[in-house]
């Protein structure tokens, strides 16, 4: 999933996200920091939202069924993966991937997982802290092998 694909997906579902949240166009525009005119253009498919608007919508409406359908249980992790592609960072503690994740490999306390919805990969440590995320399978496997000393 690329930044452009995320922008397209969220832009195309903007009206559905807004109506699911029970917001009018005026209220939605105010909450996400757009003019009503721009929001109407996005909802009519004449314009795509910008990256910062997409991040705002996914952050504020991450509990909606529409956003979860697009990105799974952790939409902000998907956005962060795209924004930080290929960078290591020990971030917040995860739940260990019990529901939305398929374990690919586990060695020396490191776990390589793949998200069953977005298909992106992540590496977590034995304490379930996320260390690395990427949509690239080979990059993820290479980094995993570096971490485990293979």
DSSP file (Angstrom, degrees, kcal/mol; ACC not computed):
  #  RESIDUE AA STRUCTURE BP1 BP2  ACC     N-H-->O    O-->H-N    N-H-->O    O-->H-N    TCO  KAPPA ALPHA  PHI   PSI    X-CA   Y-CA   Z-CA
    1    1 A X              0   0    0      0, 0.0     2,-0.2     0, 0.0   134,-0.1   0.000 360.0 360.0 360.0 129.8    0.0    0.0    0.0
    2    2 A X     >  -     0   0    0      1,-0.1     4,-2.2   133,-0.0     5,-0.2  -0.585 360.0-106.2-105.1 169.0    1.4    3.4   -1.0
    3    3 A X  H  > S+     0   0    0      1,-0.2     4,-2.5     2,-0.2     5,-0.2   0.907 122.2  52.0 -57.8 -42.4    0.7    6.9    0.2
    4    4 A X  H  > S+     0   0    0      1,-0.2     4,-2.5     2,-0.2    -1,-0.2   0.893 108.3  50.1 -63.7 -40.2   -1.2    7.6   -3.0
    5    5 A X  H  > S+     0   0    0      2,-0.2     4,-2.6     1,-0.2    -1,-0.2   0.883 111.2  49.2 -66.0 -37.7   -3.3    4.4   -2.6
    6    6 A X  H  X S+     0   0    0     -4,-2.2     4,-2.7     2,-0.2     5,-0.3   0.929 110.7  50.0 -65.7 -44.6   -4.2    5.5    1.0
    7    7 A X  H  X S+     0   0    0     -4,-2.5     4,-2.4     1,-0.2    42,-0.4   0.925 113.1  46.8 -59.0 -45.8   -5.1    9.0   -0.2
    8    8 A X  H  X S+     0   0    0     -4,-2.5     4,-2.7     2,-0.2    -2,-0.2   0.938 113.1  48.7 -61.9 -47.4   -7.3    7.6   -2.9
    9    9 A X  H  X S+     0   0    0     -4,-2.6     4,-1.1     1,-0.2    -2,-0.2   0.928 115.5  42.1 -60.9 -47.8   -9.0    5.1   -0.6
   10   10 A X  H  < S+     0   0    0     -4,-2.7     4,-0.5     2,-0.2     3,-0.3   0.911 114.3  51.8 -68.6 -41.0   -9.7    7.6    2.2
   11   11 A X  H >< S+     0   0    0     -4,-2.4     3,-1.1    -5,-0.3     4,-0.4   0.922 109.8  49.6 -59.7 -44.1  -10.8   10.3   -0.3
   12   12 A X  H 3< S+     0   0    0     -4,-2.7    -1,-0.2     1,-0.2    -2,-0.2   0.750 117.3  41.0 -67.6 -23.5  -13.2    7.9   -2.0
   13   13 A X  T 3X S+     0   0    0     -4,-1.1     4,-2.7    -3,-0.3    -1,-0.2   0.296  82.6 107.0-105.5   8.0  -14.7    6.9    1.4
   14   14 A X  H <> S+     0   0    0     -3,-1.1     4,-2.6    -4,-0.5     5,-0.2   0.900  80.8  47.2 -57.1 -45.6  -14.8   10.4    2.9
   15   15 A X  H  > S+     0   0    0     -4,-0.4     4,-2.8     1,-0.2    -1,-0.2   0.909 112.7  49.7 -64.5 -40.7  -18.6   10.8    2.7
   16   16 A X  H  > S+     0   0    0      2,-0.2     4,-2.4     1,-0.2    -2,-0.2   0.900 111.3  48.9 -64.4 -41.1  -19.1    7.3    4.2
   17   17 A X  H  X S+     0   0    0     -4,-2.7     4,-1.7     2,-0.2    -2,-0.2   0.930 113.3  48.2 -62.2 -45.4  -16.8    8.1    7.1
   18   18 A X  H  X>S+     0   0    0     -4,-2.6     5,-2.3    -5,-0.2     4,-0.6   0.929 114.0  44.4 -62.3 -47.2  -18.6   11.4    7.7
   19   19 A X  H ><5S+     0   0    0     -4,-2.8     3,-0.7     1,-0.2    -1,-0.2   0.874 110.2  55.1 -69.6 -35.4  -22.1    9.9    7.6
   20   20 A X  H 3<5S+     0   0    0     -4,-2.4    -1,-0.2     1,-0.2    -2,-0.2   0.869 108.9  48.9 -62.6 -34.6  -21.0    6.9    9.8
   21   21 A X  H 3<5S-     0   0    0     -4,-1.7    -1,-0.2    -5,-0.2    -2,-0.2   0.599 114.8-121.3 -79.3 -11.0  -19.8    9.5   12.3
   22   22 A X  T <<5 +     0   0    0     -3,-0.7     2,-0.3    -4,-0.6    -3,-0.2   0.768  61.5 146.1  78.4  26.1  -23.1   11.3   12.1
   23   23 A X      < -     0   0    0     -5,-2.3    -1,-0.2    -6,-0.2     2,-0.1  -0.711  45.7-132.1 -99.0 146.6  -21.5   14.6   11.0
   24   24 A X     >  -     0   0    0     -2,-0.3     4,-2.7     1,-0.1     5,-0.2  -0.417  35.1-105.0 -78.3 167.8  -22.8   17.3    8.6
   25   25 A X  H  > S+     0   0    0      1,-0.2     4,-2.6     2,-0.2     5,-0.2   0.906 122.9  52.8 -61.7 -40.3  -20.5   18.6    5.9
   26   26 A X  H  > S+     0   0    0      2,-0.2     4,-1.9     1,-0.2    -1,-0.2   0.932 112.6  43.3 -60.2 -46.3  -20.1   21.8    7.9
   27   27 A X  H  > S+     0   0    0      2,-0.2     4,-2.6     1,-0.2    -2,-0.2   0.918 114.3  49.6 -68.0 -43.8  -19.1   19.9   11.1
   28   28 A X  H  X S+     0   0    0     -4,-2.7     4,-2.4     1,-0.2     5,-0.2   0.928 110.3  50.6 -61.2 -45.1  -16.8   17.5    9.3
   29   29 A X  H  X>S+     0   0    0     -4,-2.6     5,-2.5    -5,-0.2     4,-0.9   0.911 112.4  47.4 -59.5 -42.8  -15.0   20.3    7.5
   30   30 A X  H  <5S+     0   0    0     -4,-1.9     3,-0.4    -5,-0.2    -1,-0.2   0.920 112.3  49.4 -63.6 -44.8  -14.5   22.1   10.8
   31   31 A X  H  <5S+     0   0    0     -4,-2.6    -2,-0.2     1,-0.2    -1,-0.2   0.883 117.9  37.9 -66.2 -40.1  -13.3   19.0   12.6
   32   32 A X  H  <5S-     0   0    0     -4,-2.4    -1,-0.2    -5,-0.2    -2,-0.2   0.455 113.7-112.2 -95.6  -0.1  -10.7   18.0   10.0
   33   33 A X  T  <5S+     0   0    0     -4,-0.9     2,-0.3    -3,-0.4    -3,-0.2   0.838  72.5 122.3  79.9  33.8   -9.6   21.6    9.1
   34   34 A X      < -     0   0    0     -5,-2.5    -1,-0.3    -6,-0.2     2,-0.2  -0.811  65.2-104.8-118.7 162.6  -11.0   22.0    5.6
   35   35 A X     >  -     0   0    0     -2,-0.3     4,-2.2     1,-0.1     5,-0.2  -0.553  32.5-118.6 -77.2 155.5  -13.4   24.4    4.0
   36   36 A X  H  > S+     0   0    0      1,-0.2     4,-2.6     2,-0.2     5,-0.2   0.891 115.4  57.9 -61.3 -37.7  -16.8   23.0    3.3
   37   37 A X  H  > S+     0   0    0      1,-0.2     4,-2.0     2,-0.2    -1,-0.2   0.911 107.1  46.7 -59.1 -44.2  -16.2   23.6   -0.4
   38   38 A X  H  > S+     0   0    0      2,-0.2     4,-2.2     1,-0.2    -1,-0.2   0.911 111.3  51.4 -65.9 -42.2  -13.1   21.4   -0.4
   39   39 A X  H  X S+     0   0    0     -4,-2.2     4,-2.8     1,-0.2    -2,-0.2   0.919 109.1  50.7 -60.1 -43.9  -14.8   18.7    1.5
   40   40 A X  H  X S+     0   0    0     -4,-2.6     4,-2.0     1,-0.2    -1,-0.2   0.903 109.1  51.7 -60.8 -41.7  -17.7   18.7   -1.0
   41   41 A X  H  <>S+     0   0    0     -4,-2.0     5,-2.3     2,-0.2     6,-1.0   0.899 111.8  46.8 -62.5 -40.6  -15.1   18.5   -3.9
   42   42 A X  H ><5S+     0   0    0     -4,-2.2     3,-1.5     4,-0.2    -2,-0.2   0.939 112.0  49.8 -65.8 -47.4  -13.5   15.4   -2.2
   43   43 A X  H 3<5S+     0   0    0     -4,-2.8    -2,-0.2     1,-0.3    -1,-0.2   0.822 109.9  51.2 -63.7 -31.0  -16.9   13.8   -1.5
   44   44 A X  T 3<5S-     0   0    0     -4,-2.0    -1,-0.3    -5,-0.2    -2,-0.2   0.453 115.8-115.5 -85.5  -0.3  -17.9   14.3   -5.2
   45   45 A X  T < 5S+     0   0    0     -3,-1.5    -3,-0.2     2,-0.3    -2,-0.1   0.657  85.7 115.7  78.6  15.5  -14.7   12.7   -6.4
   46   46 A X  S   <S+     0   0    0     -5,-2.3     2,-0.3    -6,-0.2    -4,-0.2   0.609  79.8  24.2 -88.4 -13.8  -13.4   15.9   -8.0
   47   47 A X  S    S-     0   0    0     -6,-1.0     2,-0.3    -5,-0.1    -2,-0.3  -0.995  71.8-130.4-151.2 144.4  -10.4   16.2   -5.7
   48   48 A X        -     0   0    0     -2,-0.3   -40,-0.1    -3,-0.1    -6,-0.1  -0.777  33.0-112.3 -94.8 147.0   -8.3   14.0   -3.5
   49   49 A X        -     0   0    0    -42,-0.4   -38,-0.1    -2,-0.3     2,-0.1  -0.369  35.8-108.3 -68.2 155.1   -7.6   14.9    0.1
   50   50 A X     >  -     0   0    0      1,-0.1     4,-2.3    -2,-0.1     3,-0.2  -0.388  30.9-103.2 -78.9 165.4   -4.1   15.8    1.0
   51   51 A X  H  > S+     0   0    0      1,-0.2     4,-2.6     2,-0.2     5,-0.2   0.900 121.4  51.8 -56.6 -44.7   -1.9   13.5    3.1
   52   52 A X  H  > S+     0   0    0      1,-0.2     4,-2.1     2,-0.2    -1,-0.2   0.868 110.1  49.5 -65.2 -34.5   -2.3   15.6    6.2
   53   53 A X  H  > S+     0   0    0      2,-0.2     4,-2.8    -3,-0.2    -1,-0.2   0.908 110.4  50.5 -67.2 -41.8   -6.1   15.5    5.8
   54   54 A X  H  X S+     0   0    0     -4,-2.3     4,-2.6     2,-0.2     5,-0.2   0.922 110.9  48.5 -61.8 -44.5   -6.0   11.8    5.4
   55   55 A X  H  X S+     0   0    0     -4,-2.6     4,-2.2     2,-0.2    -1,-0.2   0.915 112.3  49.7 -62.0 -42.6   -3.9   11.3    8.5
   56   56 A X  H  X S+     0   0    0     -4,-2.1     4,-2.8    -5,-0.2     5,-0.3   0.933 111.7  47.6 -61.0 -47.3   -6.3   13.6   10.4
   57   57 A X  H  X S+     0   0    0     -4,-2.8     4,-2.3     1,-0.2    -2,-0.2   0.925 113.6  47.2 -61.5 -45.6   -9.4   11.7    9.2
   58   58 A X  H  < S+     0   0    0     -4,-2.6    -1,-0.2    -5,-0.2    -2,-0.2   0.858 114.8  47.0 -67.1 -34.0   -7.8    8.3   10.1
   59   59 A X  H >< S+     0   0    0     -4,-2.2     3,-0.7    -5,-0.2    -2,-0.2   0.935 118.6  38.8 -71.5 -46.0   -6.7    9.5   13.5
   60   60 A X  H 3< S+     0   0    0     -4,-2.8     3,-0.2     1,-0.2    -2,-0.2   0.780 127.4  33.7 -76.9 -26.7  -10.0   11.1   14.5
   61   61 A X  T >< S+     0   0    0     -4,-2.3     3,-1.7    -5,-0.3     6,-0.4  -0.015  76.0 124.5-118.9  28.9  -12.2    8.4   13.0
   62   62 A X  T <  S+     0   0    0     -3,-0.7    13,-0.2     1,-0.3    -1,-0.1   0.683  71.4  58.7 -65.2 -18.3  -10.1    5.3   13.5
   63   63 A X  T 3  S+     0   0    0     -3,-0.2    -1,-0.3    -4,-0.1     2,-0.1   0.534  82.3 106.6 -88.5  -6.2  -12.9    3.6   15.4
   64   64 A X  S <> S-     0   0    0     -3,-1.7     4,-2.2     1,-0.1     5,-0.2  -0.403  77.3-125.2 -73.6 151.1  -15.3    3.7   12.5
   65   65 A X  H  > S+     0   0    0      1,-0.2     4,-2.5     2,-0.2     5,-0.2   0.866 109.2  56.7 -60.7 -36.7  -16.1    0.6   10.6
   66   66 A X  H  > S+     0   0    0      2,-0.2     4,-1.9     1,-0.2    -1,-0.2   0.935 109.2  43.0 -64.4 -47.2  -15.1    2.2    7.3
   67   67 A X  H  > S+     0   0    0     -6,-0.4     4,-2.2     1,-0.2     5,-0.3   0.901 115.7  49.6 -66.9 -39.9  -11.6    3.2    8.5
   68   68 A X  H  X S+     0   0    0     -4,-2.2     4,-2.8     1,-0.2    -1,-0.2   0.865 108.6  53.6 -65.6 -35.3  -11.1   -0.3   10.1
   69   69 A X  H  < S+     0   0    0     -4,-2.5    -1,-0.2    -5,-0.2    -2,-0.2   0.897 112.6  44.6 -64.0 -39.8  -12.3   -1.9    6.9
   70   70 A X  H  < S+     0   0    0     -4,-1.9    -2,-0.2    -5,-0.2    -1,-0.2   0.882 134.9  10.8 -70.7 -38.8   -9.7    0.0    4.9
   71   71 A X  H  < S-     0   0    0     -4,-2.2     3,-0.5     1,-0.3    47,-0.3   0.419  97.5-121.6-127.8  -0.4   -6.8   -0.5    7.3
   72   72 A X     <  -     0   0    0     -4,-2.8     3,-0.4    -5,-0.3    -1,-0.3  -0.438  61.6 -35.7  86.8-165.9   -7.6   -3.1    9.9
   73   73 A X  S    S+     0   0    0      1,-0.2     2,-0.3    -2,-0.1    -1,-0.2   0.692 135.5  45.5 -70.7 -20.3   -7.6   -2.7   13.7
   74   74 A X    >>  +     0   0    0     -3,-0.5     4,-1.4     1,-0.1     3,-0.7  -0.601  59.9 162.6-126.3  71.0   -4.6   -0.3   13.7
   75   75 A X  H 3> S+     0   0    0     -3,-0.4     4,-2.1    -2,-0.3     5,-0.2   0.841  76.3  57.2 -61.7 -33.1   -5.0    2.3   11.0
   76   76 A X  H 3> S+     0   0    0      1,-0.2     4,-2.6     2,-0.2    -1,-0.3   0.845 102.7  55.0 -68.5 -30.8   -2.5    4.7   12.5
   77   77 A X  H <> S+     0   0    0     -3,-0.7     4,-2.4     2,-0.2    -1,-0.2   0.895 106.7  51.0 -66.4 -38.6    0.2    1.9   12.3
   78   78 A X  H  X S+     0   0    0     -4,-1.4     4,-2.0     2,-0.2    -2,-0.2   0.939 112.7  45.6 -62.4 -46.1   -0.5    1.5    8.6
   79   79 A X  H  X S+     0   0    0     -4,-2.1     4,-2.7     1,-0.2    -2,-0.2   0.911 113.1  49.9 -63.1 -42.2   -0.1    5.3    8.1
   80   80 A X  H  X S+     0   0    0     -4,-2.6     4,-2.5     1,-0.2    -1,-0.2   0.873 107.6  54.8 -65.0 -37.0    3.0    5.4   10.2
   81   81 A X  H  < S+     0   0    0     -4,-2.4    -1,-0.2     2,-0.2    -2,-0.2   0.921 111.7  43.8 -62.2 -44.2    4.5    2.5    8.2
   82   82 A X  H >< S+     0   0    0     -4,-2.0     3,-1.0     1,-0.2    -2,-0.2   0.924 115.6  47.8 -66.9 -44.2    4.0    4.3    4.9
   83   83 A X  H 3< S+     0   0    0     -4,-2.7    -2,-0.2     1,-0.2    -1,-0.2   0.847 122.5  34.1 -66.5 -34.0    5.3    7.6    6.4
   84   84 A X  T >< S+     0   0    0     -4,-2.5     3,-2.2    -5,-0.2    -1,-0.2  -0.038  83.3 174.8-111.7  30.1    8.4    6.0    7.9
   85   85 A X  T <   +     0   0    0     -3,-1.0    49,-0.1     1,-0.3    -3,-0.1  -0.072  69.4   4.3 -45.4 122.9    9.0    3.3    5.3
   86   86 A X  T 3  S+     0   0    0     47,-0.9     2,-0.4     1,-0.2    -1,-0.3   0.534  98.5 123.3  83.1   7.2   12.2    1.4    6.0
   87   87 A X    <   -     0   0    0     -3,-2.2    46,-0.5    46,-0.3     2,-0.3  -0.838  54.6-133.9-105.9 140.2   13.1    3.1    9.4
   88   88 A X  B     +A  132   0A   0     -2,-0.4     2,-0.3    44,-0.1    44,-0.2  -0.654  35.4 154.5 -83.3 143.9   13.7    1.3   12.7
   89   89 A X        -     0   0    0     42,-3.1     2,-0.9    -2,-0.3    -2,-0.0  -0.854  42.4-131.8-166.3 136.5   12.0    2.7   15.8
   90   90 A X        +     0   0    0     -2,-0.3    41,-0.2     1,-0.0     3,-0.1  -0.823  46.5 167.4 -91.3 107.3   10.9    1.2   19.1
   91   91 A X        -     0   0    0     39,-2.3     3,-0.1    -2,-0.9    -1,-0.0   0.075  37.6 -30.3-104.2-151.4    7.4    2.5   19.4
   92   92 A X  S    S-     0   0    0      1,-0.1    38,-1.3    37,-0.1    -1,-0.3  -0.195  72.0 -92.0 -67.3 158.3    4.4    1.8   21.5
   93   93 A X  B     -E  129   0B   0     36,-0.2    36,-0.3    -3,-0.1     2,-0.1  -0.511  42.9-149.6 -70.5 136.1    3.7   -1.6   22.9
   94   94 A X        -     0   0    0     34,-3.8    -1,-0.1    -2,-0.2    30,-0.0  -0.415  26.6-109.5 -96.8 177.5    1.5   -3.7   20.7
   95   95 A X        -     0   0    0     -2,-0.1     3,-0.2    34,-0.0    34,-0.1   0.384  59.9-103.8 -88.2   3.7   -1.0   -6.3   21.8
   96   96 A X        -     0   0    0     32,-0.3    32,-0.1     1,-0.2    28,-0.1   0.471  55.7 -80.4  90.0   1.6    1.3   -8.9   20.3
   97   97 A X  S    S+     0   0    0     31,-0.1     4,-0.4    16,-0.0    -1,-0.2   0.875  77.0 148.9  77.8  37.8   -0.7   -9.6   17.1
   98   98 A X  S    S+     0   0    0     -3,-0.2    -2,-0.1     2,-0.1    -1,-0.0   0.825  75.4  17.5 -74.4 -31.3   -3.3  -11.9   18.4
   99   99 A X  S    S+     0   0    0      3,-0.0    -1,-0.1     1,-0.0    17,-0.0   0.869 130.3  30.4-109.2 -53.1   -6.1  -10.9   16.1
  100  100 A X  S    S+     0   0    0     15,-0.1    16,-2.7    16,-0.0    17,-0.4   0.329 104.4  80.7 -96.7   6.7   -5.0   -9.1   12.9
  101  101 A X  E     -B  115   0A   0     -4,-0.4     2,-0.5    14,-0.2    14,-0.2  -0.902  57.5-152.5-125.4 143.7   -1.6  -10.6   12.5
  102  102 A X  E     -B  114   0A   0     12,-2.8    12,-2.5    -2,-0.4     2,-0.5  -0.955  27.8-126.3-108.9 126.9   -0.1  -13.8   11.0
  103  103 A X  E     +B  113   0A   0     -2,-0.5    10,-0.3    10,-0.2     3,-0.1  -0.611  29.2 176.5 -75.6 124.4    3.2  -14.9   12.5
  104  104 A X  E     -     0   0A   0      8,-3.2     2,-0.3    -2,-0.5     9,-0.2   0.851  65.6 -12.4 -92.9 -44.7    5.7  -15.4    9.7
  105  105 A X  E     -B  112   0A   0      7,-1.6     7,-3.0     2,-0.0    -1,-0.4  -0.990  52.3-161.7-158.4 149.8    8.8  -16.2   11.8
  106  106 A X  E     +B  111   0A   0     -2,-0.3     2,-0.3     5,-0.2     5,-0.2  -0.959  23.3 153.3-140.6 119.4    9.9  -16.1   15.4
  107  107 A X  E >   -B  110   0A   0      3,-2.2     3,-2.7    -2,-0.4    -2,-0.0  -0.994  64.4  -8.7-147.2 137.2   13.6  -16.3   16.5
  108  108 A X  T 3  S-     0   0    0     -2,-0.3    18,-0.2     1,-0.3     3,-0.1   0.791 127.8 -50.0  50.2  37.6   15.6  -15.1   19.5
  109  109 A X  T 3  S+     0   0    0      1,-0.3     2,-0.4    16,-0.1    -1,-0.3   0.413 115.0 112.3  85.1  -3.7   12.7  -13.1   20.9
  110  110 A X  E <   -B  107   0A   0     -3,-2.7    -3,-2.2    15,-0.2     2,-0.5  -0.844  48.7-161.3-103.8 141.9   11.9  -11.3   17.7
  111  111 A X  E     -BC 106 124A   0     13,-2.6    13,-2.3    -2,-0.4     2,-0.6  -0.983   7.8-155.5-126.8 125.6    8.7  -11.9   15.8
  112  112 A X  E     +BC 105 123A   0     -7,-3.0    -8,-3.2    -2,-0.5    -7,-1.6  -0.888  26.0 177.9 -96.5 123.7    8.0  -11.1   12.1
  113  113 A X  E     -BC 103 122A   0      9,-2.9     9,-2.1    -2,-0.6     2,-0.4  -0.881  22.8-146.8-126.8 156.9    4.3  -10.7   11.5
  114  114 A X  E     -BC 102 121A   0    -12,-2.5   -12,-2.8    -2,-0.3     2,-0.3  -0.992  23.6-123.4-123.6 132.1    2.1   -9.8    8.5
  115  115 A X  E  >  -B  101   0A   0      5,-3.2     4,-1.2    -2,-0.4   -14,-0.2  -0.560  14.5-146.3 -72.1 129.7   -1.2   -7.9    8.9
  116  116 A X  T  4 S+     0   0    0    -16,-2.7    -1,-0.1    -2,-0.3   -15,-0.1   0.677  93.2  37.8 -74.9 -16.2   -4.0   -9.9    7.4
  117  117 A X  T  4 S+     0   0    0    -17,-0.4   -45,-0.1   -46,-0.1    -1,-0.1   0.891 129.4  24.2 -96.2 -59.6   -5.9   -6.8    6.2
  118  118 A X  T  4 S-     0   0    0    -47,-0.3    -2,-0.1     2,-0.1     3,-0.1   0.679  92.4-136.9 -83.2 -16.7   -3.3   -4.3    4.9
  119  119 A X     <  +     0   0    0     -4,-1.2    -3,-0.1     1,-0.2     2,-0.1   0.519  54.1 140.7  72.4   7.9   -0.7   -7.0    4.2
  120  120 A X        -     0   0    0     -6,-0.1    -5,-3.2     1,-0.1     2,-0.3  -0.423  45.0-128.9 -80.2 161.7    2.1   -4.9    5.7
  121  121 A X  E     -CD 114 134A   0     13,-3.6    13,-2.2    -7,-0.2     2,-0.3  -0.725  23.6-179.4-107.8 154.7    4.9   -6.5    7.8
  122  122 A X  E     -CD 113 133A   0     -9,-2.1    -9,-2.9    -2,-0.3     2,-0.5  -0.988  19.6-142.3-148.0 156.3    6.2   -5.6   11.2
  123  123 A X  E     -CD 112 132A   0      9,-2.6     8,-3.3    -2,-0.3     9,-1.4  -0.985  22.3-176.9-117.4 128.0    8.8   -6.9   13.6
  124  124 A X  E     -CD 111 130A   0    -13,-2.3   -13,-2.6    -2,-0.5     6,-0.2  -0.879  19.3-127.3-119.8 156.5    8.1   -6.8   17.3
  125  125 A X    >   -     0   0    0      4,-2.0     3,-2.3    -2,-0.3   -15,-0.2  -0.318  41.0 -86.5 -92.8-178.1   10.3   -7.8   20.2
  126  126 A X  T 3  S+     0   0    0      1,-0.3   -16,-0.1   -18,-0.2   -17,-0.1   0.707 130.1  54.7 -65.1 -19.1    9.6  -10.2   23.0
  127  127 A X  T 3  S-     0   0    0      2,-0.1    -1,-0.3   -18,-0.1   -33,-0.1   0.333 120.4-110.5 -92.5   6.2    7.9   -7.4   25.0
  128  128 A X    <   +     0   0    0     -3,-2.3   -34,-3.8     1,-0.3     2,-0.4   0.738  67.6 147.7  70.9  27.0    5.6   -6.8   22.0
  129  129 A X  B     -E   93   0B   0    -36,-0.3    -4,-2.0   -34,-0.1     2,-0.3  -0.794  51.1-119.6 -89.8 134.5    7.2   -3.4   21.1
  130  130 A X  E     + D   0 124A   0    -38,-1.3   -39,-2.3    -2,-0.4    -6,-0.2  -0.570  37.4 168.7 -75.7 131.6    7.1   -2.6   17.4
  131  131 A X  E     +     0   0A   0     -8,-3.3   -42,-3.1     1,-0.4     2,-0.3   0.732  62.2  11.3-110.6 -36.9   10.6   -2.1   16.0
  132  132 A X  E     -AD  88 123A   0     -9,-1.4    -9,-2.6   -44,-0.2    -1,-0.4  -0.997  55.8-175.7-148.9 143.7   10.2   -2.1   12.2
  133  133 A X  E     + D   0 122A   0    -46,-0.5   -47,-0.9    -2,-0.3     2,-0.3  -0.997  14.8 151.4-141.4 144.2    7.3   -1.9    9.7
  134  134 A X  E     - D   0 121A   0    -13,-2.2   -13,-3.6    -2,-0.3   -52,-0.1  -0.974  45.1-137.8-164.0 154.1    7.2   -2.1    6.0
  135  135 A X  S    S+     0   0    0     -2,-0.3     2,-0.7   -15,-0.3    -1,-0.1   0.559  84.9  93.3 -87.0 -11.4    5.0   -3.1    3.1
  136  136 A X     >  -     0   0    0      1,-0.2     4,-2.1   -15,-0.1     5,-0.2  -0.746  61.8-161.2 -89.5 115.4    8.0   -4.7    1.4
  137  137 A X  H  > S+     0   0    0     -2,-0.7     4,-2.6     1,-0.2     5,-0.2   0.928  90.5  47.3 -60.6 -47.8    8.3   -8.4    2.3
  138  138 A X  H  > S+     0   0    0      1,-0.2     4,-2.8     2,-0.2    -1,-0.2   0.906 111.2  50.6 -66.2 -41.0   12.0   -8.7    1.4
  139  139 A X  H  > S+     0   0    0      1,-0.2     4,-2.4     2,-0.2    -1,-0.2   0.908 112.4  48.6 -59.9 -41.2   13.0   -5.6    3.3
  140  140 A X  H  X S+     0   0    0     -4,-2.1     4,-2.4     2,-0.2    -2,-0.2   0.911 112.8  46.5 -66.2 -43.1   11.1   -7.0    6.3
  141  141 A X  H  X S+     0   0    0     -4,-2.6     4,-2.6     2,-0.2    -2,-0.2   0.899 112.3  51.1 -66.6 -40.0   12.8  -10.4    6.1
  142  142 A X  H  X S+     0   0    0     -4,-2.8     4,-2.0     2,-0.2    -2,-0.2   0.932 112.6  45.2 -62.1 -45.9   16.2   -8.8    5.6
  143  143 A X  H  X S+     0   0    0     -4,-2.4     4,-2.4     2,-0.2    -2,-0.2   0.896 111.9  52.7 -66.3 -39.2   15.8   -6.6    8.6
  144  144 A X  H  X S+     0   0    0     -4,-2.4     4,-2.2     1,-0.2    -2,-0.2   0.937 109.0  49.5 -59.6 -46.7   14.5   -9.5   10.7
  145  145 A X  H  X>S+     0   0    0     -4,-2.6     5,-2.7     1,-0.2     4,-0.6   0.865 109.8  51.6 -62.7 -36.4   17.5  -11.6    9.7
  146  146 A X  H ><5S+     0   0    0     -4,-2.0     3,-0.6     3,-0.2    -1,-0.2   0.927 110.7  48.7 -62.7 -44.6   19.8   -8.7   10.7
  147  147 A X  H 3<5S+     0   0    0     -4,-2.4    -2,-0.2     1,-0.2    -1,-0.2   0.866 114.7  43.2 -65.2 -37.5   18.1   -8.5   14.1
  148  148 A X  H 3<5S-     0   0    0     -4,-2.2    -1,-0.2    -5,-0.2    -2,-0.2   0.473 114.7-113.3 -90.6  -1.1   18.3  -12.2   14.9
  149  149 A X  T <<5       0   0    0     -4,-0.6    -3,-0.2    -3,-0.6    -4,-0.1   0.786 360.0 360.0  78.7  27.9   21.9  -12.5   13.6
  150  150 A X      <       0   0    0     -5,-2.7    -4,-0.2    -6,-0.2    -5,-0.1   0.436 360.0 360.0 -84.8 360.0   21.2  -14.7   10.6
